[in-house]
Amino acid sequence: MLADFLAHPDEFVNVTDHQTPRDRFIQVVKWYLSAFHAGRKSAVPKKPYNPILGETFQCLYDIGSSSSSNDAIAKDGPVSWASDNHVTFIAEQTSHHPPIASFYAECPAKHIQIDGCLWTKSKFLGLSVAVHMIGDAILTLLDHDERYVITFPSAYGR
């Protein structure tokens, strides 16, 4: 689920391309909502993957060429073999009870990063169930000195 938030890395890195805080905010919302479109497409619900404590997931997204033609390897980033023009993502299961996942993503060429923690809390409410997503993420635009605090939606089912 966490990696779904970077299913559209082009929308993520485009946040820094806008000139005004209002336009950047609108792009943050556009990127955030694009993750829900990219999520589960099956009509059959499936149990999410439950990683073991300390297990990590790393990936990178190729966003194509950047305006800063810097293809140097960012050896100190979350994915050591990625270049500055990649969006890199790492997530780790940091607690088992409650199951807490921590994550971090960045694109050095665009000077954008996001980090956060997320865990779930389930509740049975008579004939329904509620799954509360607890935690948040902080999206930081380094060139603009802006931070966006992002929360995650809860889910309810009957």
DSSP file (Angstrom, degrees, kcal/mol; ACC not computed):
  #  RESIDUE AA STRUCTURE BP1 BP2  ACC     N-H-->O    O-->H-N    N-H-->O    O-->H-N    TCO  KAPPA ALPHA  PHI   PSI    X-CA   Y-CA   Z-CA
    1    1 A M    >>        0   0    0      0, 0.0     3,-0.6     0, 0.0     4,-0.5   0.000 360.0 360.0 360.0 -40.4    0.0    0.0    0.0
    2    2 A L  G >4  +     0   0    0      1,-0.2     3,-1.4     2,-0.2     4,-0.2   0.906 360.0  53.8 -63.0 -40.4    2.8    2.4    0.8
    3    3 A A  G >4 S+     0   0    0      1,-0.3     3,-1.8     2,-0.2    -1,-0.2   0.737  93.1  73.8 -67.6 -20.6    4.4    2.0   -2.6
    4    4 A D  G X4 S+     0   0    0     -3,-0.6     3,-1.9     1,-0.3    -1,-0.3   0.795  83.1  69.0 -60.6 -26.7    1.1    2.9   -4.2
    5    5 A F  G << S+     0   0    0     -3,-1.4    -1,-0.3    -4,-0.5    -2,-0.2   0.644 103.4  43.3 -69.6 -11.5    1.7    6.5   -3.2
    6    6 A L  G <  S+     0   0    0     -3,-1.8    -1,-0.3    -4,-0.2    -2,-0.2   0.049  76.4 112.0-116.8  25.2    4.5    6.5   -5.7
    7    7 A A  S <  S+     0   0    0     -3,-1.9    -2,-0.1     1,-0.3     3,-0.1   0.744  87.3  40.7 -66.9 -21.9    2.6    4.7   -8.5
    8    8 A H    >>  +     0   0    0     -4,-0.2     4,-1.4    -3,-0.2     3,-1.0  -0.657  69.7 166.4-122.5  73.4    2.7    8.0  -10.4
    9    9 A P  H 3> S+     0   0    0      0, 0.0     4,-2.6     0, 0.0     5,-0.2   0.783  73.5  65.0 -62.5 -25.3    6.2    9.3   -9.6
   10   10 A D  H 3> S+     0   0    0      1,-0.2     4,-1.4     2,-0.2     5,-0.1   0.891 102.7  47.4 -63.2 -38.1    5.8   11.9  -12.4
   11   11 A E  H <4 S+     0   0    0     -3,-1.0     4,-0.4     2,-0.2    20,-0.2   0.866 110.9  53.6 -68.5 -35.8    3.1   13.6  -10.4
   12   12 A F  H >< S+     0   0    0     -4,-1.4     3,-1.0     1,-0.2     4,-0.3   0.949 113.0  40.2 -63.0 -51.0    5.3   13.4   -7.3
   13   13 A V  H >< S+     0   0    0     -4,-2.6     3,-1.0     1,-0.2     4,-0.3   0.745 103.3  69.6 -75.0 -21.9    8.3   15.2   -8.8
   14   14 A N  G >< S+     0   0    0     -4,-1.4     3,-1.1    -5,-0.2     4,-0.5   0.641  78.2  82.2 -70.0 -12.5    6.1   17.7  -10.7
   15   15 A V  G X  S+     0   0    0     -3,-1.0     3,-1.0    -4,-0.4    -1,-0.2   0.901  90.2  50.2 -57.2 -40.6    5.2   19.3   -7.4
   16   16 A T  G <  S+     0   0    0     -3,-1.0    -1,-0.3    -4,-0.3    -2,-0.2   0.615  96.3  71.6 -76.7 -11.1    8.5   21.3   -7.4
   17   17 A D  G <  S+     0   0    0     -3,-1.1    -1,-0.2    -4,-0.3     2,-0.2   0.647  77.9  94.5 -79.0 -14.3    7.9   22.6  -11.0
   18   18 A H    <   -     0   0    0     -3,-1.0     6,-0.1    -4,-0.5    -3,-0.0  -0.533  65.4-147.1 -85.8 147.4    5.1   25.0  -10.0
   19   19 A Q  S    S+     0   0    0     -2,-0.2    -1,-0.1     4,-0.0    -3,-0.0   0.830  73.8  52.8 -84.5 -34.9    5.9   28.6   -9.3
   20   20 A T  S  > S-     0   0    0      1,-0.1     4,-2.3     0, 0.0     5,-0.2  -0.725  78.6-123.2-107.1 153.7    3.3   29.5   -6.6
   21   21 A P  H  > S+     0   0    0      0, 0.0     4,-2.5     0, 0.0     5,-0.2   0.866 114.0  55.4 -57.8 -36.1    2.5   27.9   -3.3
   22   22 A R  H  > S+     0   0    0      2,-0.2     4,-2.3     1,-0.2     5,-0.2   0.934 108.9  45.6 -62.7 -46.4   -1.1   27.5   -4.4
   23   23 A D  H  > S+     0   0    0      1,-0.2     4,-2.0     2,-0.2    -1,-0.2   0.871 112.8  50.8 -66.5 -36.6   -0.1   25.7   -7.6
   24   24 A R  H  X S+     0   0    0     -4,-2.3     4,-2.2     2,-0.2    -1,-0.2   0.907 109.3  51.1 -66.5 -40.6    2.3   23.4   -5.6
   25   25 A F  H  X S+     0   0    0     -4,-2.5     4,-2.2     2,-0.2    -2,-0.2   0.924 109.3  50.1 -61.0 -45.0   -0.5   22.6   -3.2
   26   26 A I  H  X S+     0   0    0     -4,-2.3     4,-2.3     1,-0.2    -1,-0.2   0.892 110.3  50.5 -61.1 -39.7   -2.8   21.7   -6.0
   27   27 A Q  H  X S+     0   0    0     -4,-2.0     4,-2.7     2,-0.2    -1,-0.2   0.867 107.0  54.2 -67.6 -36.0   -0.2   19.4   -7.4
   28   28 A V  H  X S+     0   0    0     -4,-2.2     4,-2.7     2,-0.2    -2,-0.2   0.931 110.5  46.6 -60.9 -45.1    0.3   17.8   -4.0
   29   29 A V  H  X S+     0   0    0     -4,-2.2     4,-2.6     2,-0.2     5,-0.2   0.907 111.5  51.4 -63.7 -42.0   -3.4   17.0   -3.9
   30   30 A K  H  X S+     0   0    0     -4,-2.3     4,-1.6     2,-0.2    -2,-0.2   0.925 112.9  45.3 -60.6 -45.7   -3.3   15.7   -7.5
   31   31 A W  H  X S+     0   0    0     -4,-2.7     4,-0.9   -20,-0.2    -2,-0.2   0.930 112.8  51.1 -63.2 -45.7   -0.4   13.4   -6.7
   32   32 A Y  H >X S+     0   0    0     -4,-2.7     3,-0.8     1,-0.2     4,-0.6   0.921 112.0  45.7 -59.3 -47.3   -2.0   12.2   -3.4
   33   33 A L  H >X S+     0   0    0     -4,-2.6     4,-1.1     1,-0.2     3,-0.7   0.796 102.0  66.1 -69.4 -27.6   -5.3   11.3   -5.1
   34   34 A S  H 3X S+     0   0    0     -4,-1.6     4,-1.4     1,-0.2    -1,-0.2   0.786  92.7  63.5 -64.0 -25.3   -3.5    9.6   -8.0
   35   35 A A  H <X S+     0   0    0     -4,-0.9     4,-0.7    -3,-0.8    -1,-0.2   0.852  99.5  51.7 -67.3 -34.2   -2.3    7.0   -5.5
   36   36 A F  H << S+     0   0    0     -3,-0.7     3,-0.3    -4,-0.6    -1,-0.2   0.827 107.4  52.5 -73.5 -30.5   -5.9    5.9   -4.8
   37   37 A H  H  < S+     0   0    0     -4,-1.1    -1,-0.2     1,-0.2    -2,-0.2   0.847 110.4  49.1 -68.1 -33.9   -6.6    5.4   -8.5
   38   38 A A  H  < S+     0   0    0     -4,-1.4    -1,-0.2   -34,-0.2    -2,-0.2   0.604  96.5  95.1 -82.0 -11.6   -3.5    3.2   -8.7
   39   39 A G  S  < S-     0   0    0     -4,-0.7    -3,-0.1    -3,-0.3    -2,-0.0   0.382  88.8 -17.3 -65.5-156.5   -4.4    1.1   -5.7
   40   40 A R        +     0   0    0      1,-0.2    -1,-0.2     3,-0.0     0, 0.0  -0.184  52.5 177.8 -53.4 126.5   -6.3   -2.3   -5.7
   41   41 A K        +     0   0    0     -3,-0.1     2,-0.2     3,-0.1    -1,-0.2   0.479  48.2 100.9-108.6  -7.0   -8.1   -2.9   -9.0
   42   42 A S        -     0   0    0      2,-0.1     4,-0.1     1,-0.1    -2,-0.0  -0.501  66.3-142.4 -81.0 148.6   -9.4   -6.4   -8.1
   43   43 A A  S    S+     0   0    0     -2,-0.2    -1,-0.1     2,-0.1    -3,-0.0   0.639  86.7  77.8 -80.4 -15.4  -13.1   -6.9   -7.1
   44   44 A V  S    S-     0   0    0      1,-0.0    -2,-0.1     0, 0.0     2,-0.1  -0.846  86.0-127.6 -98.1 121.8  -11.9   -9.6   -4.6
   45   45 A P        -     0   0    0      0, 0.0     2,-0.4     0, 0.0    -2,-0.1  -0.392  26.6-161.5 -67.4 145.5  -10.4   -8.2   -1.4
   46   46 A K        -     0   0    0     -4,-0.1    -4,-0.0    -2,-0.1     0, 0.0  -0.958  24.1-107.2-129.3 146.5   -7.0   -9.7   -0.6
   47   47 A K        -     0   0    0     -2,-0.4     3,-0.1     1,-0.1     2,-0.0  -0.530  43.7-116.4 -69.0 132.4   -5.0   -9.8    2.6
   48   48 A P        -     0   0    0      0, 0.0     2,-0.2     0, 0.0    -1,-0.1  -0.327  35.3 -90.9 -69.3 155.3   -2.1   -7.3    2.5
   49   49 A Y        -     0   0    0      1,-0.1     0, 0.0    -2,-0.0     0, 0.0  -0.457  37.4-151.3 -63.4 132.2    1.4   -8.6    2.6
   50   50 A N        -     0   0    0     -2,-0.2    -1,-0.1    -3,-0.1    -3,-0.0  -0.861  13.1-155.7-112.1  96.3    2.6   -8.7    6.3
   51   51 A P        -     0   0    0      0, 0.0     2,-0.1     0, 0.0     3,-0.1  -0.254  18.7-110.1 -70.6 158.3    6.4   -8.2    6.4
   52   52 A I    >   -     0   0    0      1,-0.1     3,-2.2     4,-0.1    41,-0.4  -0.469  49.8 -74.4 -83.8 161.2    8.5   -9.4    9.3
   53   53 A L  T 3  S+     0   0    0      1,-0.3    41,-0.2    -2,-0.1    -1,-0.1  -0.304 119.7  12.9 -58.4 128.9   10.1   -7.1   11.7
   54   54 A G  T 3  S+     0   0    0     39,-3.0    -1,-0.3     1,-0.3     2,-0.2   0.318  90.2 138.5  87.2  -8.0   13.1   -5.3   10.2
   55   55 A E    <   -     0   0    0     -3,-2.2    38,-2.0    38,-0.2     2,-0.3  -0.486  37.0-156.8 -71.1 139.1   12.3   -6.4    6.6
   56   56 A T  E     -A   92   0A   0     36,-0.2     2,-0.4    -2,-0.2    36,-0.2  -0.837  13.7-155.5-117.9 155.7   12.8   -3.6    4.1
   57   57 A F  E     -A   91   0A   0     34,-2.6    34,-2.4    -2,-0.3     2,-0.4  -1.000  17.4-178.6-126.8 127.3   11.4   -2.9    0.6
   58   58 A Q  E     +A   90   0A   0     -2,-0.4     2,-0.3    32,-0.2    32,-0.2  -0.969   9.8 152.3-127.2 142.1   13.5   -0.7   -1.8
   59   59 A C  E     -A   89   0A   0     30,-2.3    30,-2.7    -2,-0.4     2,-0.3  -0.978  24.7-145.2-156.2 167.9   12.7    0.4   -5.2
   60   60 A L  E     -A   88   0A   0     -2,-0.3     2,-0.5    28,-0.2    28,-0.2  -0.987   7.3-146.6-138.6 152.2   13.3    3.2   -7.7
   61   61 A Y  E     -A   87   0A   0     26,-2.8    26,-2.4    -2,-0.3     2,-0.7  -0.968  14.6-137.5-118.7 129.4   11.3    4.9  -10.3
   62   62 A D  E     +A   86   0A   0     -2,-0.5    24,-0.2    24,-0.2     3,-0.1  -0.778  21.3 179.2 -86.8 114.5   12.8    6.2  -13.5
   63   63 A I        -     0   0    0     22,-0.8    -1,-0.1    -2,-0.7    23,-0.1   0.286  41.4-119.2 -99.0  10.3   11.3    9.5  -14.2
   64   64 A G        -     0   0    0     21,-0.0    -1,-0.4     2,-0.0     2,-0.1  -0.372  61.1 -14.9  83.2-166.5   13.3   10.2  -17.4
   65   65 A S        -     0   0    0     -3,-0.1     2,-0.3    -2,-0.1     4,-0.1  -0.354  64.2-147.3 -74.0 152.9   15.7   13.0  -17.9
   66   66 A S        -     0   0    0      2,-0.2    19,-0.1     1,-0.1    -1,-0.1  -0.721  27.8-109.8-113.6 164.7   15.6   16.0  -15.6
   67   67 A S  S    S+     0   0    0     -2,-0.3     2,-0.9     1,-0.2    -1,-0.1   0.799 113.3  64.0 -65.9 -27.1   16.4   19.6  -16.2
   68   68 A S  S    S-     0   0    0      2,-0.1     2,-3.9    41,-0.1    -2,-0.2  -0.855  85.6-147.2 -95.2 104.2   19.6   19.2  -14.2
   69   69 A S        +     0   0    0     -2,-0.9     2,-0.9    -4,-0.1    -2,-0.1  -0.079  49.6 139.6 -69.4  46.6   21.5   16.7  -16.3
   70   70 A N        +     0   0    0     -2,-3.9    15,-0.2     1,-0.1    14,-0.2  -0.816  17.5 163.1 -97.1 104.3   23.0   15.1  -13.2
   71   71 A D        +     0   0    0     -2,-0.9    -1,-0.1    13,-0.1    -2,-0.1   0.095  26.7 140.4-104.6  21.1   23.1   11.4  -13.6
   72   72 A A        -     0   0    0      1,-0.1    12,-1.5    11,-0.1     2,-0.3  -0.326  61.8-104.9 -64.4 145.7   25.7   10.9  -10.8
   73   73 A I  B     -G   83   0B   0     10,-0.2     2,-1.4     1,-0.1    10,-0.3  -0.581  23.9-141.4 -73.0 129.4   25.1    7.9   -8.6
   74   74 A A    >   +     0   0    0      8,-2.6     3,-1.9    -2,-0.3     8,-0.3  -0.658  25.6 176.3 -92.0  80.0   23.7    9.0   -5.2
   75   75 A K  T 3  S+     0   0    0     -2,-1.4    -1,-0.2     1,-0.3     5,-0.1   0.687  75.0  53.0 -63.1 -19.6   25.6    6.5   -3.0
   76   76 A D  T 3  S+     0   0    0     -3,-0.1    -1,-0.3     3,-0.1     4,-0.1   0.375  90.2  98.2 -98.7   6.3   24.2    8.0    0.2
   77   77 A G  S <  S-     0   0    0     -3,-1.9     3,-0.2     2,-0.2     7,-0.0  -0.171  93.9 -90.6 -83.6-178.5   20.5    7.8   -0.7
   78   78 A P  S    S+     0   0    0      0, 0.0     2,-0.5     0, 0.0    -1,-0.1   0.761 123.4  40.9 -67.6 -25.2   18.1    5.1    0.3
   79   79 A V  S >  S-     0   0    0     -5,-0.2     3,-2.0     1,-0.1    -5,-0.2  -0.927  79.6-158.6-123.5 104.1   18.8    3.0   -2.8
   80   80 A S  T 3  S+     0   0    0     -2,-0.5    -3,-0.1     1,-0.3    -1,-0.1   0.667  86.0  52.7 -64.7 -20.8   22.6    3.2   -3.3
   81   81 A W  T 3  S+     0   0    0     -8,-0.1    -1,-0.3    -6,-0.1     2,-0.2   0.369  87.9 105.3 -96.2   5.8   22.7    2.3   -7.0
   82   82 A A    <   -     0   0    0     -3,-2.0    -8,-2.6    -8,-0.3     2,-0.2  -0.518  64.9-130.4 -85.6 152.7   20.1    5.0   -8.1
   83   83 A S  B >   -G   73   0B   0    -10,-0.3     3,-1.7    -2,-0.2   -10,-0.2  -0.486  31.4-101.1 -91.9 170.9   21.0    8.2   -9.8
   84   84 A D  T 3  S+     0   0    0    -12,-1.5    25,-2.3     1,-0.3    26,-0.3   0.733 120.1  62.1 -63.1 -22.4   19.9   11.7   -8.8
   85   85 A N  T 3  S+     0   0    0    -15,-0.2   -22,-0.8   -13,-0.2     2,-0.3   0.363  89.6  87.8 -88.7   5.9   17.2   11.6  -11.5
   86   86 A H  E <  S-A   62   0A   0     -3,-1.7     2,-0.7   -24,-0.2    23,-0.2  -0.737  76.6-128.8 -98.6 151.6   15.4    8.6  -10.0
   87   87 A V  E     -A   61   0A   0    -26,-2.4   -26,-2.8    -2,-0.3     2,-0.3  -0.911  32.8-161.3 -91.9 120.9   12.7    8.6   -7.3
   88   88 A T  E     -AB  60 106A   0     18,-2.5    18,-1.9    -2,-0.7     2,-0.4  -0.825   8.5-170.2-108.2 146.9   13.9    6.2   -4.7
   89   89 A F  E     +AB  59 105A   0    -30,-2.7   -30,-2.3    -2,-0.3     2,-0.4  -0.996   8.2 177.3-138.0 137.3   11.7    4.6   -2.1
   90   90 A I  E     -AB  58 104A   0     14,-2.5    14,-2.3    -2,-0.4     2,-0.3  -0.995   3.1-179.7-139.7 137.6   12.5    2.5    1.0
   91   91 A A  E     -AB  57 103A   0    -34,-2.4   -34,-2.6    -2,-0.4     2,-0.4  -0.981   4.1-170.6-134.5 147.5   10.0    1.1    3.6
   92   92 A E  E     -AB  56 102A   0     10,-2.7    10,-2.7    -2,-0.3     2,-0.9  -0.999  29.3-124.1-140.4 140.6   10.7   -0.9    6.7
   93   93 A Q  E     + B   0 101A   0    -38,-2.0   -39,-3.0    -2,-0.4     8,-0.2  -0.761  35.9 173.7 -79.6 107.6    8.5   -2.8    9.2
   94   94 A T  E     +     0   0A   0      6,-2.1     2,-0.3    -2,-0.9     7,-0.2   0.575  60.5  25.0 -99.6 -11.0    9.7   -1.1   12.4
   95   95 A S  E   > - B   0 100A   0      5,-1.3     5,-1.4     1,-0.1    -1,-0.2  -0.988  51.3-163.7-150.9 145.4    7.3   -2.6   14.9
   96   96 A H  T   5S+     0   0    0     -2,-0.3    -1,-0.1     1,-0.3    -2,-0.0   0.837  79.8  60.2 -96.8 -40.5    5.3   -5.9   15.0
   97   97 A H  T   5S+     0   0    0      1,-0.5    -1,-0.3     2,-0.1     0, 0.0  -0.891 123.8  17.6-129.4 101.6    2.7   -5.1   17.7
   98   98 A P  T   5S-     0   0    0      0, 0.0     2,-1.0     0, 0.0    -1,-0.5   0.596 108.2-123.4 -75.0 156.9    1.3   -2.7   16.6
   99   99 A P  T   5 +     0   0    0      0, 0.0    21,-0.6     0, 0.0     2,-0.5  -0.563  39.0 179.9 -71.9 104.9    2.5   -3.3   13.0
  100  100 A I  E   < -BC  95 119A   0     -5,-1.4    -6,-2.1    -2,-1.0    -5,-1.3  -0.913  12.4-164.2-111.3 131.1    4.2    0.0   12.1
  101  101 A A  E     -BC  93 118A   0     17,-2.7    17,-2.4    -2,-0.5     2,-0.4  -0.944   2.9-161.8-112.8 135.3    5.8    0.7    8.8
  102  102 A S  E     -BC  92 117A   0    -10,-2.7   -10,-2.7    -2,-0.4     2,-0.3  -0.898  14.3-178.4-112.5 146.0    8.2    3.6    8.2
  103  103 A F  E     -BC  91 116A   0     13,-2.6    13,-2.1    -2,-0.4     2,-0.3  -0.968  15.5-173.1-146.0 159.3    9.0    4.9    4.8
  104  104 A Y  E     +BC  90 115A   0    -14,-2.3   -14,-2.5    -2,-0.3     2,-0.3  -0.979   6.3 176.9-151.7 138.3   11.1    7.5    3.0
  105  105 A A  E     +BC  89 114A   0      9,-2.7     9,-2.7    -2,-0.3     2,-0.3  -0.989   7.2 169.6-141.9 150.8   11.3    8.6   -0.7
  106  106 A E  E     -BC  88 113A   0    -18,-1.9   -18,-2.5    -2,-0.3     7,-0.2  -0.991  29.6-155.9-154.8 159.5   13.2   11.2   -2.5
  107  107 A C  E >>> - C   0 112A   0      5,-2.3     5,-1.3    -2,-0.3     3,-1.0  -0.831  14.0-168.1-135.2  98.2   14.3   12.7   -5.8
  108  108 A P  T 345S+     0   0    0      0, 0.0     3,-0.5     0, 0.0   -23,-0.2   0.839  85.5  57.8 -57.9 -35.5   17.6   14.5   -5.3
  109  109 A A  T 345S+     0   0    0    -25,-2.3   -24,-0.1   -23,-0.2   -41,-0.1   0.825 114.5  37.6 -65.5 -30.0   17.4   16.2   -8.7
  110  110 A K  T <45S-     0   0    0     -3,-1.0    33,-0.2   -26,-0.3    -1,-0.2   0.451 105.5-127.2-100.4  -3.0   14.0   17.8   -7.9
  111  111 A H  T  <5 +     0   0    0     -4,-0.9    31,-1.9    -3,-0.5    32,-0.6   0.930  64.3 130.7  57.2  49.7   14.9   18.5   -4.2
  112  112 A I  E   < +CD 107 141A   0     -5,-1.3    -5,-2.3    29,-0.2     2,-0.3  -0.988  27.1 167.3-133.6 142.0   11.8   16.7   -2.9
  113  113 A Q  E     -CD 106 140A   0     27,-2.0    27,-3.4    -2,-0.4     2,-0.3  -0.989  14.3-164.4-150.8 156.7   11.4   14.1   -0.2
  114  114 A I  E     +CD 105 139A   0     -9,-2.7    -9,-2.7    -2,-0.3     2,-0.3  -0.997  11.3 171.8-141.7 140.4    8.7   12.4    1.9
  115  115 A D  E     +CD 104 138A   0     23,-1.5    23,-3.1    -2,-0.3     2,-0.3  -0.990  12.6 134.2-145.6 154.0    8.9   10.4    5.1
  116  116 A G  E     -CD 103 137A   0    -13,-2.1   -13,-2.6    -2,-0.3     2,-0.3  -0.991  39.3-115.0-177.2 178.3    6.4    9.0    7.5
  117  117 A C  E     -CD 102 136A   0     19,-1.6    19,-0.7    -2,-0.3     2,-0.3  -0.969  26.4-175.7-133.0 148.1    5.1    6.2    9.6
  118  118 A L  E     +CD 101 135A   0    -17,-2.4   -17,-2.7    -2,-0.3     2,-0.3  -0.996   8.9 163.5-148.5 137.3    1.8    4.3    9.3
  119  119 A W  E     -CD 100 134A   0     15,-2.5    15,-3.4    -2,-0.3     2,-0.3  -0.963  26.4-126.1-146.5 164.7    0.0    1.7   11.2
  120  120 A T  E     - D   0 133A   0    -21,-0.6     2,-0.4    -2,-0.3    13,-0.2  -0.808  10.3-164.6-115.0 153.5   -3.6    0.4   11.3
  121  121 A K  E     - D   0 132A   0     11,-1.9    11,-2.9    -2,-0.3     2,-0.3  -0.964  15.0-154.6-135.9 117.9   -6.1   -0.1   14.1
  122  122 A S  E     - D   0 131A   0     -2,-0.4     2,-0.4     9,-0.2     9,-0.2  -0.701  10.9-175.3 -97.8 146.1   -9.1   -2.2   13.4
  123  123 A K  E     - D   0 130A   0      7,-2.7     7,-3.1    -2,-0.3     2,-0.5  -1.000  18.9-142.1-139.0 135.7  -12.4   -2.0   15.2
  124  124 A F  E     - D   0 129A   0     -2,-0.4     2,-0.5     5,-0.2     5,-0.2  -0.886  15.9-172.3 -98.8 128.3  -15.5   -4.1   14.9
  125  125 A L  E >   - D   0 128A   0      3,-2.9     3,-1.2    -2,-0.5     2,-0.8  -0.726  53.7 -79.3-122.2  78.5  -18.7   -2.0   15.2
  126  126 A G  T 3  S-     0   0    0     -2,-0.5    -1,-0.1     1,-0.3     0, 0.0  -0.518 118.6  -0.4  66.4-106.6  -21.7   -4.4   15.4
  127  127 A L  T 3  S+     0   0    0     -2,-0.8     2,-0.3    -3,-0.1    -1,-0.3   0.230 130.1  60.2 -99.7  12.9  -22.2   -5.5   11.8
  128  128 A S  E <   -D  125   0A   0     -3,-1.2    -3,-2.9     2,-0.0     2,-0.4  -0.841  67.0-137.8-134.4 171.6  -19.4   -3.4   10.3
  129  129 A V  E     -DE 124 157A   0     28,-2.5    28,-2.5    -2,-0.3     2,-0.4  -0.972   9.2-157.9-131.5 146.0  -15.6   -3.0   10.6
  130  130 A A  E     -DE 123 156A   0     -7,-3.1    -7,-2.7    -2,-0.4     2,-0.5  -0.984   1.6-165.0-124.2 136.0  -13.5    0.1   10.7
  131  131 A V  E     -DE 122 155A   0     24,-3.2    24,-2.7    -2,-0.4     2,-0.5  -0.958  12.0-159.5-120.4 111.0   -9.8    0.2    9.8
  132  132 A H  E     -D  121   0A   0    -11,-2.9   -11,-1.9    -2,-0.5     2,-0.7  -0.780   8.9-145.4 -93.6 129.2   -8.2    3.4   11.0
  133  133 A M  E     -D  120   0A   0     -2,-0.5     2,-0.4    19,-0.3    19,-0.3  -0.851  22.3-167.2 -93.0 114.1   -4.9    4.5    9.3
  134  134 A I  E     +D  119   0A   0    -15,-3.4   -15,-2.5    -2,-0.7     2,-0.2  -0.853  43.4  41.7-109.4 138.4   -2.9    6.1   12.0
  135  135 A G  E     -D  118   0A   0     -2,-0.4    17,-0.6   -17,-0.2     2,-0.3  -0.611  63.6-128.2 119.4 178.0    0.2    8.1   11.3
  136  136 A D  E     -DF 117 151A   0    -19,-0.7   -19,-1.6    -2,-0.2     2,-0.3  -0.938   5.0-127.8-154.7 175.9    1.2   10.7    8.7
  137  137 A A  E     -DF 116 150A   0     13,-2.7    13,-3.4    -2,-0.3     2,-0.6  -0.956  13.1-142.7-130.8 150.7    3.8   11.6    6.2
  138  138 A I  E     -DF 115 149A   0    -23,-3.1   -23,-1.5    -2,-0.3     2,-0.6  -0.961   9.8-159.7-119.0 116.1    5.7   14.9    5.7
  139  139 A L  E     -DF 114 148A   0      9,-3.0     9,-2.8    -2,-0.6     2,-0.5  -0.841  13.7-163.7 -93.6 123.2    6.4   16.0    2.1
  140  140 A T  E     -DF 113 147A   0    -27,-3.4   -27,-2.0    -2,-0.6     2,-0.8  -0.937  16.4-161.7-117.0 128.1    9.2   18.5    2.0
  141  141 A L  E >>> -DF 112 146A   0      5,-2.8     5,-1.5    -2,-0.5     4,-1.0  -0.904  10.9-167.6-104.1 102.8   10.1   20.8   -0.9
  142  142 A L  T 345S+     0   0    0    -31,-1.9     3,-0.3    -2,-0.8    -1,-0.2   0.843  81.6  49.7 -66.2 -37.1   13.7   21.7   -0.1
  143  143 A D  T 345S+     0   0    0    -32,-0.6    -1,-0.2   -33,-0.2   -31,-0.1   0.739 118.2  39.3 -73.6 -22.1   14.0   24.6   -2.6
  144  144 A H  T <45S-     0   0    0     -3,-0.6    -1,-0.2     2,-0.1    -2,-0.2   0.442 100.8-126.7-108.3  -2.0   10.8   26.2   -1.5
  145  145 A D  T  <5 +     0   0    0     -4,-1.0     2,-0.4    -3,-0.3    -3,-0.2   0.915  63.0 140.5  54.0  45.8   11.1   25.7    2.3
  146  146 A E  E   < -F  141   0A   0     -5,-1.5    -5,-2.8     2,-0.0     2,-0.4  -0.932  34.4-169.4-121.5 144.1    7.6   24.1    2.3
  147  147 A R  E     -F  140   0A   0     -2,-0.4     2,-0.5    -7,-0.2    -7,-0.2  -0.999   3.8-163.3-132.0 134.8    6.3   21.1    4.3
  148  148 A Y  E     -F  139   0A   0     -9,-2.8    -9,-3.0    -2,-0.4     2,-0.6  -0.978  11.0-147.8-118.2 125.1    3.0   19.3    3.7
  149  149 A V  E     -F  138   0A   0     -2,-0.5     2,-0.5   -11,-0.2   -11,-0.2  -0.835  19.7-166.1 -93.2 123.5    1.7   17.0    6.4
  150  150 A I  E     -F  137   0A   0    -13,-3.4   -13,-2.7    -2,-0.6     2,-0.2  -0.928   5.4-166.8-116.3 130.0   -0.3   14.2    4.8
  151  151 A T  E     -F  136   0A   0     -2,-0.5   -15,-0.2   -15,-0.2   -17,-0.1  -0.632  19.4-121.4-106.7 171.9   -2.6   11.8    6.6
  152  152 A F        -     0   0    0    -17,-0.6   -19,-0.3   -19,-0.3     2,-0.1  -0.896  26.5-110.8-117.8 144.1   -4.2    8.6    5.3
  153  153 A P        -     0   0    0      0, 0.0     2,-0.2     0, 0.0   -19,-0.0  -0.380  24.2-129.2 -76.2 149.4   -7.9    7.8    5.0
  154  154 A S        -     0   0    0    -22,-0.1     2,-0.4    -2,-0.1   -22,-0.2  -0.503  20.6-137.4 -86.1 163.6   -9.7    5.3    7.2
  155  155 A A  E     -E  131   0A   0    -24,-2.7   -24,-3.2    -2,-0.2     2,-0.4  -0.961  14.3-168.4-127.7 144.1  -11.8    2.5    5.7
  156  156 A Y  E     -E  130   0A   0     -2,-0.4     2,-0.3   -26,-0.2   -26,-0.2  -0.983   8.5-178.4-130.9 141.9  -15.2    1.2    6.8
  157  157 A G  E      E  129   0A   0    -28,-2.5   -28,-2.5    -2,-0.4    -2,-0.0  -0.988 360.0 360.0-142.6 151.9  -17.0   -1.9    5.5
  158  158 A R              0   0    0     -2,-0.3    -1,-0.1   -30,-0.2    -2,-0.0   0.316 360.0 360.0-117.0 360.0  -20.3   -3.7    6.0
